[in-house]
Amino acid sequence: MQGHLQIGIAMAIYLTALIGIGVYFARQASKSTENFFLGGRSLGPLVTAMSAEASDMSGWLLMGLPGVAYWMGLSSAFWTAIGLAVGTYINWLIVAKRLRVYSHIAGDAITVPDYMSNRFKEEKPILKVVAAIIILFFFTVYAASCFVTMGKLFHTVFDMPYIPMMILGSFFVIFYTTVGGFLAESVADTLQGFIMLIALVAVLGVGFAHVGGLDQAIENARRIPGFLEFFMTASPTTGADGVQTIAGGLPQFGQAEKFSAVAVASTLAWGLGYFGVPQVLLRFMAIRDKNEIKMSRRIATGWVVVSLLSAVVIGLLGRLIFPTALGTASEAESVFVLISSSMLPPLLAGFVMAGILAATASSADSYLLISASALAKNIYHGVLNKDASERQVLRLSRLVLLGVALVAMILASDKNSVIFNIVSFAWAGFGASIGPVILMSLFWRRTTGRGALAGMISGGLTVIIWRGAIAKLGGVFAIYELLPAFIVAIVAIVIVSLLDKPNPAVLKEFDQYADELHR
């Protein structure tokens, strides 16, 4: 009981800091929709980098990824981490500066749908509406994954019912995001990024100390068939209820299974998602100076590499330290919480587990804010009521944010949800529907609005159809849906754009963008 109290105190300190950040930025956020949604393009390189990566990784980094490593071993988690690390670097290298420049030239766009609509000079905002609907749909799913993380965290730590704990954690994110907008979100995400990194390194150190160091950890891990292989995967033996079989006090594993070339391609394909995730793209648009992006890229890439590597290793160590404690794939996602609460002093454990809350909050706030902008700014103000005042748009944005959060909480009501699976679906949706359009709009002068629309719709539909039907055929078709959907979208953009007639005004503005880019 005393331990729970100290953990609760540490987490309460963190939650109070979040609320304080929201209140501090409330006045500035209420000045205009640009301030509320993009912070007036005033982010420095550190805040840009840390908030982009913290909002991207979410509780998936501290629960989903270690859970995969705990349950299946090294291969899947490792190749996923490699894909994400490479994708992060390439996105900062080839997209960040270009999008910062072009979004400003294209009508000073402050949301991703605004940028797409302005880039192709739509007469009827079809592209804007479709992009907003896609964002609203997939971000609601994404927000649900964050709320699942919060529920699992509080349920595991305090041994309290899942649903009330999930609602409690969600409330704090809703409050400071609704009040403080993008600046509160970005500053909070920067703080959360540092907390996440410290938490990962601290738990990693404790884990290695407990198992007797690196050499001993490797020796123990190799006793599990396929657990420490790059091209094999462990196969937990489970009963009809999906719970791993225990015999003689040890978890039972079947023969190691091959981690095929298709599986490697699937996990590496996670890196393609970066080109389409709005929470990262918005940071590119919001940085105050395009020449500061190089520094942001270095910070972001370093943070991602250390964090991903730590998360994977923590999952592996968790299996060695608590071999039988987590009997299902869903329970395995609590391995970080279990190590922290069992092996650290309660007060320190509370601050470390605030890292999980930080990871979750840093993503949930972005998802909610961008969802609100999609409906209130892009559809209501951009299409339905162009004469709406700033006050009306801000008021509706906050109402939409609350509505999306409520729907996400309903979706998160199942405590057996696997965070990794929820995130993988939403990640594929963004990567395949928005990513190809962003890339082609920045690099191919000949891209047309109809081509972009064809790519966006075909990419999004392919994700849904592939996961729901085609992947079930097995074999090569079992590949992660993001890869085939991304290819389908690129092909659709190229074919339709070549069949379409380009707008001379669009071509002229692209040339202006190209000139500005190289100044």
N, C-alpha and C positions, 0 to 999 in steps of 0.2 A: 504493500500500500504506500509506504514511504517512497519507494522507487517510482511508482506511478505519479506521485505528487511532484517529485523533482523533474521528471520528464515533462509533466504538464506545465510546470512553471517555465521551463526553458522554451517550450513551444509557444506558450502564451506571450512571452517576450517578443518572439519573432512575429506573431500575428499582430501584436500591438504596433510593431514597427511598420508593418504593411499598411495598417489603417492610417497611421500617421503620415505615410508617404501619400496616400490617396487624398487626405485632407489638405496637405501642404500644396498639392498641385490643383486642387479643386477650382480655385479662382481663375487660374490661367487656362484650364481646360474648358471653362465655360465661356471664354471670350469669343470663340469661333469654332466652326466644324473643322477647320484646318488644324487648329491647336488640339482639338479633342481627338482627331483621328491620326494626325501625323506630327504633332508636336511642333508645328511651324518650321519643319526642316532644320532643327537646331541641334541634332544629336552629334556629340563628339565621337572620336574614333573608339574610345574604350566602351562607352555606353552602347554604341552601335554594335560592336562585336559581341560583347557579353550578353546584351539583351536579345540579339538575334539567335545566338546559340542556346541560351537558356530557354527561350520561348519555344525553340524547335525541339529540344530533347525531351522535355516534360518528365513526368514520373516514370515514363517508359525507360529512361536511362537508369534509374535506381531500382526499378522493380521488374519491368518487362524483360530487359536484356539480361540482367543477372539470373532471372528465372529460367530463361532459355538455356543458359550455360549450366545451371544447376541440374536441370532436367535431362538435357541431351548431350552435354559435354561441350567441347571447344568449337567444333567445326562451324555449326550454324551461327553461333554468336560471333565468332571471329570474322567470318567472311562478311557478315552483316556490318560489323564495325569497320572493316576495311572499305566497303562500299560507301558508307556514310562519311568516313574521313576524307576519301578522295573526292566525293561529291561536294563536300563542304568547301574544299580548297578550290576546285574548278569553278564552283558557283561564284565565289568571291573574286576569282581571277578574271572571268570572262563576262559575268552578268552585272556585278555590282555597279561599276562605274558607268557602264552603258545605260543601265536603267535609271540611275540618278540623273544623268544628262537628258535622256529622252523623255522621262516623265515630266521634267520641268519644261521642256520645249513643247511637249504635247499638252498644251493648255494647263500647265502646272497641276497635273493630276495628283490627287491625294489618296486614291485607292487604286487597287489593281484593276477592277472593272472600268474605272474612269480612264486609266491609262490605255486600256485596250480600245475603248470607244473613241477616245481622242486620237490615238495613234492612227486609226483607220478612217477618221473623220466620218463617222456614221451619221446618216440623216435620220434614220430610225434606230433607236438604241437597242437593237436586238442583241448584239454582242455583249453589251453592258448588262442586260437583264439576265441572259443565260449564264454569264460569269458569276453574277451575284447569286443566282439560284444554286449553282454548283458550290460556291463558297458556303452558303447558308446550310446546305445539306451535309457536306462533308465535315464542316466545322462543328455542327451539332453532334455528329458521331465522335469527333475528336474530343470535344468537351466532355462527352460521356465517359471516355476512357480516363480522363483526368479525375472525374468524380469517383470512378471505380477505385482509382489509386488512393484517393483520400479516404474513402470508406474502408478499404483494406488496411490502410495505415492505422487509423484510429481504432479500428476493431481489434487489430493484432496487439497494439501497444496497451490499450486500456481495457481490453476484454469486454467491450461494450457492444450492443447490437449494431450491425452493419449499417442499416439504413439511416438511423438518427445521426450516426457519426459521419456518413457521407454528406448528409444535408448540412451539418454543422460546418464541415470543412469548406463546402461550396459557398456558404454564406459569406465568408471572409473575402474570397476572391471576387464575388459579385459586388461587395460593398466598395472596395478600394478601386476597382476598375470603373464602376459606374460613376463614382465621384471624381476621380482624378484623370481619367482618360489615358491617352497614349503616353504622355510624359510620366505619369505615375506608374504606368505599366512598365515603361522602359527602364526607369530608375530602379523600380522594384526588381525587375528581371536581372539587372546588373548585380544588385545585392545577392539575389538568389543564385546567380551563376557562381559567385565566389563561395557561397555557402555549400552549394552542390559539390564543387571541386574539393573543398576542405573535408567535407563529409566522406567523399569517396576515398581520398588518400588516408584519412584516419582509420576507416574501417579496413582498408587494404592492409595497413600496417599491423593492426590488431590481429587480423586473420593469419598473416604470415607468422607472427610471433606465436600464435596458438598451435600451428601445425609443425613448428620447428624449422621454419625457413624454406627457401625456394627449393633446394634439392630434395628435402623430405616431402614437400608438397607434390613435386613431380613424381617421385617414387610411389607415393600413395595413390595418386590419380591414375597412374598407369595400370593399377590392379583392376580397374573397371574397364571392361572391353569397349574400345572405341572412344573412351571419354576424353583422351588427350591427343586425338588424331585430327589432322586437318582435312582428310578426305574419307573419314569414317565417322559414324555417330553412335553414341550410346543408345541402347534400346531398353528402357525400364520395363520390367515385367509387371503387368497390372492385372487386376481382377476385373470382373464384369462391371464393377462400379467405378473403374478408372483409377483406383488407388493402387499404388505400387505395393507389390508383395514383399513381405519381410520374413526372412527365415534365419534362425540362429542369431537374431539381433542385427542382421545385415540386410540392406536393400538388395533385391534380386534384379539382375539384368540378363537379357537374352544375348544372343550373338550380335556382335557389332554389325551395323548395317553400313553399306557403302554410301558415302556422301558424293553423289554423282556430279558430273559436269553441269547438268541441268540445275541441280541444287546450288552449286557454286554461282552459276550465272544469276539465279534467282536472288540470292542474298547480296551479291555485288550490285544488282539492279536497284537496290535501295538508294544508291547514290543519285539516280536519275530524279528522284522525288524532289531534290532541293531546288530544281529549276522552277517548280510550280507551287511551293508552299508560301502562301501570302504573308505569313508572319515574318519570314526572312526577307522577302521581296520588299515589304514595307520599310524595313530598316535601311535597305539600299536607297530607297527613295527619300528617306528622312535625314540622311547624314548631311551635315551643314556644308561640307566641302568635298568635292569628288577627289581631290588630291590627298585626302586623309584615309581613303579606302585601303591603301596599301598597308598602313599600320593596323587597321581593323582586321584585314585578312590574316596577318601574322598572329594577332591575339586570338582570333576566332579559331584558326586551325590548330594552334597549340592547345587551346582549351579542349577542343573536341578530341584530339588524339589522346591526351592524358585521361580524360573522362571516360571515353569508350573503353580504352585498355583496362582501366581500373574496374569498371563495371563488369566486364567479362571475367576478369580474374577473381573478383569477389564471388561471383556465381560458382566458379569452380571450387574455390576454397570452402564455400558454404556446404557443398556436398561432402567434403572431407571432414568438416567440423560437426555438422548435423546430418549424418547420412540418412536417417530415417524420419526426421522431424516433419518433412514436407512431402506428403504422399501423392499429390496430384500436380499437374502442370499449372493449375491455377494457384495452388498453395505455394508452389516453388517461387512465385513472384514476391513472396514475403521474406526471402532469404536475407536481404539487406537489413530489414527490420529485425529479424531474429538475431543476427550477429550483433547488431548495435545494442539491442536491449539486453542481451545475455552477457556481453563481454566488456561493456564500458560502464563506468560509474554513471548512475542514473541522470545526473544533471548534464554530463557530457553527452550521454546517449540522447537526451532530449534535443540538444543542439544539433547533433548529427542527424536525427530523424526530422528535424526542421529542414534539413537538406532535401528530404523526400517531398515534404510539403512545399519547399521552395521550387523544386523541379516541376511539381504539378501545377502550382499556382502560376509559375512563369509562363506556362503554356496555356492554361485555362483562361487567363486574362486576355491573352492575344486572340484566342479563338472566339471568345465572347465579343470582344471589341470589333474584330473584323466582321463577324456575323452581323453585328448591329449596323456597321457601316454599309454592308451589302444591301440590306433592306431599306434602312432609313435614308442613306445618302444616295445610293445608286438607283434604287427602284422608286422610292417615294419622292425624293427631291429631284432625281434625274429624269423621271418619266411621268409620274402621276401628278405631282404638284410642283412645277418648276418655280412657282412664285412663293414657295414656303419660306418663312423667315428662318434665320439661324437658330432662334430660340425653339421654333417648332421642330426643326430637324434634330436638335440636341435632345429635346424632350422625348421624341419618338425613338431616338437611338437608345436611350436608357431603358425605355419600355421594352424594346426589341431585345436588348441584352438580357433583361430579366426573363423574357419569354423563352429565349433560346436556352438559358440556364435551366429553366423548369423542365423543358422537354429533355434536355441532356440528363437531368437527375432521374427522370422516369426511365430513360434508357439504361441508366447505371444502377437500377434497382436490383439487378441480379448480381449477388456477391460472388458467384462462380464464374463471372466473365473473365476471360483471359485478356489482359491488357495488350499483350503483344499482338494478338489477332485483330483486335479493334483498331489499333494504330496502323497496322499494315494495310488494312482496307482503305482507311481515310488517306493515308500517305500515297497509295497508288492512285486514288481518285484525283488528288491534286496534281501529282506528278505527271499523269497522262493527259489530263484535260487542260491544265493551265501551263505546265512547263513547256511543251512544244510551241505553243503560241508565243510565249515570252521569248524563247530563243529565236524563232523565225522572225519575229517582229524587230529584234535587235540586230540580226545579222543578214537578213535577206531583204533587200530593197523591194523586190517584186511581190512580196507577200501582200495579199488583199484581205479585206474584211470578210468576204465570203469564205476565203480559204481558212482564215483564223477560226471562223464559226464552225466550219466543217471539221477542223482538227479538234476543237474543244468538245464538240458533241460526240464524235467518233471515239475519241480517247476515253471520255467518261463512260460511255456505253460499253466499250470493250472491257473496261475494268469490271463492271457489274456482270456482264455476260460470261466473261472468262472465269471469274471466281465462282459464279453460280452454276455454270454448266460445263464449260470446256475443260477446266482443270480437273474435273471429276473423271475424265477419260484416262488420266494417268500418263505415265511415260513422259515424253517431251512436253506434253500439254500441261503437266503439273507445275510448270514454271510459274514464278511469281507474276501475277497479272500486270504489274507495272511495265515490264519489259515489252511484251507484245502490244500492249495498249499504247505505249509511247511511240513505237514504230508505226502503228496504224495511224496515229494522229499526225505524225510528220508526213507520211505519204499522202494523207488526205489534204493537208495544207498545201503541199506542193502541187498536186494534181488540180485541185479546184482553183488555186491561184493562177496557174498557167492557162486554165480555161477561161478565167475571168479577165476583165479589162481593168488595169490599174488606174487609180485616181491620180491625175497629174499633181494635185495639191499634196497628196500623200508622198509622192516621189520627191517633190521639192522640199518638203519638211524633213524627209529622211536625209537628204543631202545636207541640210542645215545641221541636223544632228551629227552627221559624220564629221563635218567641219569642226563643230564645237568639241567633239570627243577628242580630237587630236591637238587641241590648243594647249 
